[in-house]
Amino acid sequence: MKRTLLVLPLALAASLSFSVSAAAQKTAAPSLAKRSVEGRFDVAPPAVVVAPPGPLPADLGGRLARWEADAAGAQQAFAAERNTTASLVSAAAGAPVASERWVVAQQAISRLTATRAPLTAALADIDRLYLDRSVDDAIDGLPDIYALRDRLAETVSTQDALLEALSSQLPGQ
């Protein structure tokens, strides 16, 4: 206990001596204030003007129209097949896996999936076109291309959700 009482005053005395010696050494540290030279280089960078995309080039207009027509036809075929598939899946809902009703429902889902092939092919072609034009910095028509791509992607997403819902109604899925 006495040793602890003796160590404490020694430690306090040592720290005070370091503080006093540091205060006694008044060295001129560099100032952190802004120097007069530093303000001369505060120049705003020039504004970069990027031209907005122009209209769709004539050679692409026909391709986009064809892809849109293909997608619309695929959507109509999907809609025509959807109700038949839904009724076949409902009929197979309680059937055992690999039974006749289950197989017929699986085939109906496969046919429904096949009807959307022109739509998914058009979406893949538009994706490829968009990427190619983006890489080549050919920005003319990109808003039109991307707008069609968004519409087709939304249609594919809706169809995917319906196919998933139909498949989940079958046993073994």
C-alpha positions in Angstrom: 0.0 0.0 0.0 2.9 2.4 0.8 4.5 1.6 -2.5 1.3 2.6 -4.3 1.1 5.8 -2.5 4.8 6.5 -3.3 4.4 5.7 -7.0 1.4 8.0 -7.5 3.2 11.2 -6.5 6.2 10.2 -8.6 4.0 9.7 -11.7 2.3 13.0 -11.1 5.6 14.8 -10.7 7.0 13.3 -13.9 4.0 14.3 -15.9 4.1 17.9 -14.6 7.8 18.1 -15.5 7.1 17.0 -19.1 4.3 19.6 -19.3 6.5 22.4 -18.0 9.4 21.5 -20.4 7.0 21.4 -23.4 5.6 24.8 -22.5 9.1 26.2 -22.1 10.1 25.1 -25.6 8.2 27.7 -27.7 9.0 26.7 -31.2 7.5 28.5 -34.2 5.1 25.9 -35.8 4.0 26.6 -39.3 0.7 28.4 -39.6 -2.3 26.6 -41.0 -3.8 29.9 -42.4 -4.5 30.2 -46.1 -1.6 31.8 -47.9 -2.0 34.5 -50.5 -0.7 32.2 -53.3 -3.3 29.5 -52.6 -6.3 31.6 -53.7 -5.0 32.0 -57.3 -5.7 28.4 -58.2 -9.4 28.4 -57.3 -10.7 28.2 -60.8 -13.9 26.5 -61.7 -13.5 23.7 -64.3 -15.1 24.5 -67.6 -18.6 23.1 -68.0 -18.8 20.0 -70.2 -21.7 20.2 -72.6 -23.1 16.8 -73.6 -25.4 16.9 -76.6 -28.8 15.2 -75.9 -29.6 12.1 -77.9 -31.0 12.8 -81.3 -33.9 11.0 -83.0 -33.8 7.3 -83.8 -31.8 6.6 -86.9 -33.9 5.5 -89.8 -32.2 2.1 -90.1 -33.3 1.3 -86.5 -36.9 2.4 -86.7 -37.9 -0.6 -88.8 -36.1 -3.0 -86.4 -37.8 -1.5 -83.4 -41.2 -1.7 -85.1 -40.7 -5.3 -86.0 -39.6 -6.2 -82.5 -42.6 -4.4 -81.0 -44.9 -6.3 -83.4 -43.3 -9.6 -82.6 -43.8 -8.8 -78.9 -47.4 -7.8 -79.3 -48.1 -11.1 -81.3 -46.4 -13.1 -78.6 -48.5 -11.4 -75.9 -51.7 -12.1 -77.8 -50.7 -15.8 -78.1 -49.9 -15.9 -74.4 -53.2 -14.4 -73.5 -55.1 -16.8 -75.7 -53.3 -19.8 -74.2 -53.4 -18.6 -70.6 -57.0 -19.5 -69.7 -56.7 -23.0 -71.1 -53.5 -23.6 -69.2 -55.0 -22.2 -66.0 -58.0 -24.6 -66.2 -55.7 -27.6 -66.9 -53.5 -26.6 -63.9 -56.5 -26.3 -61.7 -57.7 -29.7 -62.7 -54.3 -31.2 -61.8 -53.9 -29.4 -58.5 -54.7 -32.5 -56.4 -53.4 -35.1 -58.8 -50.3 -37.1 -58.0 -47.0 -36.3 -59.7 -46.6 -38.0 -63.1 -50.3 -38.7 -63.3 -52.2 -38.1 -66.5 -53.7 -34.8 -65.3 -50.3 -33.6 -64.0 -48.5 -34.4 -67.3 -51.2 -32.6 -69.3 -50.9 -29.5 -67.0 -47.1 -29.6 -67.4 -47.4 -29.7 -71.1 -49.9 -26.8 -71.1 -47.4 -24.7 -69.1 -44.7 -25.6 -71.6 -46.9 -24.5 -74.5 -47.7 -21.3 -72.7 -44.0 -20.7 -72.1 -43.3 -21.4 -75.8 -45.8 -18.7 -76.9 -43.6 -16.0 -75.5 -40.5 -17.0 -77.5 -40.8 -14.1 -80.0 -41.2 -11.7 -77.0 -38.1 -12.9 -75.2 -36.1 -13.0 -78.5 -37.1 -9.4 -79.2 -36.1 -8.4 -75.7 -32.7 -10.1 -76.1 -32.2 -8.3 -79.5 -33.0 -4.9 -78.0 -30.7 -5.5 -75.0 -27.9 -6.4 -77.5 -28.6 -3.3 -79.6 -28.7 -1.0 -76.5 -25.4 -2.3 -75.3 -23.7 -2.1 -78.7 -24.9 1.5 -79.2 -23.9 2.4 -75.6 -20.4 1.0 -76.1 -20.0 2.7 -79.5 -21.2 6.0 -77.9 -24.0 6.1 -80.5 -26.6 7.8 -78.3 -29.0 8.8 -81.0 -32.3 6.9 -80.4 -31.3 5.4 -77.1 -34.4 6.8 -75.3 -36.7 5.2 -77.9 -34.8 1.9 -77.6 -34.8 1.9 -73.9 -38.5 2.8 -73.7 -39.4 -0.2 -75.8 -37.0 -2.4 -73.8 -38.8 -1.3 -70.6 -42.2 -2.1 -72.0 -41.1 -5.5 -73.2 -39.3 -6.3 -69.9 -42.4 -5.4 -67.9 -44.5 -7.7 -70.1 -41.9 -10.6 -69.6 -41.9 -9.9 -65.9 -45.7 -10.2 -65.7 -45.7 -13.4 -67.7 -42.9 -14.8 -65.5 -45.1 -14.2 -62.4 -48.1 -15.9 -64.0 -46.0 -18.9 -65.1 -44.5 -19.2 -61.6 -48.0 -19.0 -60.0 -49.3 -21.7 -62.3 -46.3 -24.0 -61.7 -46.5 -23.6 -57.9 -50.1 -25.0 -58.0 -48.9 -28.3 -59.2 -47.7 -30.9 -56.8 -43.9 -31.6 -56.8 -43.1 -28.0 -57.8 
